[in-house]
């Protein structure tokens, strides 16, 4: 029995014991809140708050959950999970004290190194042990995975019929988008807690899991499908895995030559280069990582500024990075490692959501902004901003498809978050603004493989995925879901379609 199995077994014993014999409660004073946590929470969330059956309860991992929401979860529980409500066990003072406690940094140093990673790995089905034929009938290249963050589930959707095929539980707080194997059979999920889950779409089963870190930014799958790389905020590491069974191959502390360490902003695959590209959040460097003899070889590129987010041109010749000041970006030639241009950008661009298309015989890219009601459209030959579109608020996501004349952009932040803009890619004008569900956030479009239909999320616990005709822009149907966020089409993702994120 490995460490993770031991923890799970112990947690089960403790839960059973607590259900049979209620634990005497403590007064929720500052001196005994930690003991209260150990009594009531540690069986599922770990005595060190690093997680177990339940997610890690650390400030870095709870960034998407407001303290008031966390208090509600403690009091009422979370539907469709093992998290039961404590309203009949704890009083208001104790619940409030526990909430304050989990949002405070732990008093001891947190460690998640090579031994912890290896001990966390569980393989449910070895490579080749499951049938190669799907257990359902559909176009395997036109499937969608819809991440429902309302209750931490994922729905597999048939992109031809727009009907759900299967729904399954995910780890807490998936982040960075799932990544597919090159053939589209397997998908790899990364959670904010650092868990990587490999899922067999053909057989609708989890086949392996491993925990790469305490707080993970995202994962990437190599273009050949052989490797998975994880980018961590905590600890400051990159971790390389065998994609077949999630065996750890290399553990890379992220430091500069002076020994200063850094969180990793993100890691992405650069298919034409046969490499991974990572940008560092606390050190002005970008790394290109190749795999040689199952080990990571790092090439360092010094940047002129710290990079929070980044994007690539279609040939992966250039990295376009967003600077920490939120007002400009830089263009780095990946061959030379030098900065070749600067971009004036008005308000914290979300380059990871950028898209490109052909406009008047040249390629342009467009990016929304977190802090400005604007979309910047940039000529990728001259690196000049050729147009700035005013929107009804700061945005999060943009999407399009090479077969569609339109690009879609939400205005996720601010009072008009229930609206979405539609942009004509040849006139560079907003031609229509939709308000699918007044008062509820509309966000994140994804097209089907043909560019004929698209999905839009109503970002609410009583939400839905809305199906639109990509040409007429008319709504066709709504599929009820629990706060659906990202939607990821197999064909678009494995072919790096120009209208979707990579």
C-alpha angles and dihedrals in degrees: 000000000000126000095266092049090048091052091048092048091049091047090053091052092049093048091050091048093049091050091054099040118027115227117242108250127236128219109260099243124143091256098055105032091096090053089049088053091051090050099047109020112024096081091068104020099038130253089261092047090244092124136247123181085351127049126273113275102214130125092248092053096045095056093117094047120075116221090244090055092048090052090052091051091051091049100041105020126228120280119240092017137088090254106113124193120260099200091112094044105041130042124229093264092053093047090050091048092051091049091052090046097056091050091056122086112254117258093232131063114266117226130193110163139148096296093050092049093050093047092051096058119109124181113198097175124019119229109278095016095104126067117271092220119086117246090224136049117244143109098284092206094054099055123122129206111208117198110214107197094180092082102003100256136131125219122207107215130196105233094204099050096023089225125134115253100185141348124207139173120261135196117275117283105358109208140189098023128279118279124217131216112247092260092048094237098111130044127197120210125197121202129204085243091064099256120142114201122192111205127191106220093190093058099026092233139125105241103180143359136190134172111232099181148339096261116017128193101197146309135239132201118216118247091248092050094237100111143040122201125197125205115208136199091189118059100018097246148121114216126199121208138184103249092214097065106357092249110164111247103173139008115204121191107213107231140135125236090274092056096252110146129218144194114242115245092204143313125226137178119250101201100188090050097045090229147099121247120208130181121205121229100205103030124055095242140107119203130211110203125195126181117237120176090346092304131107119252111197126209111191125214119191113223130203092235143012111278122220100176137002149193137194136225113243093263094047090236093125137038115210109202133189113230122230092245089068092226106087145021136215133221116218124194103225094206096054097025091225130129108248103176145008125221125211105223123175108219127005102304118222095222093169086071095046122127135195137212142164114271122178092337097312135087119250132183128210130202134182122221132234095211105031135056092237146101117212118212113199133193105231094206098054097020090227124142101242096181141007115203118207113227135187092257146338113307140216109191139032125185140174141147132232089242094052127081091209138075120202124214130181126211093218098167124062138020096315097056090126091070134081129195126222115207127198104228094209100047094033089223133126102248100177140013119203129200102193098176116010111230096015126097115256114201151147117031123203126184127217118250092270098046090239101110133027139194127224125188128230095209100216138106086246090041138130146205109245120210116215134185103243094216105039092032089222122145113246106179146338125230112200113233141162107259097316111204120168124022119195126195116208096221095046094048100045092044094045091235110207094236098057136064121262 
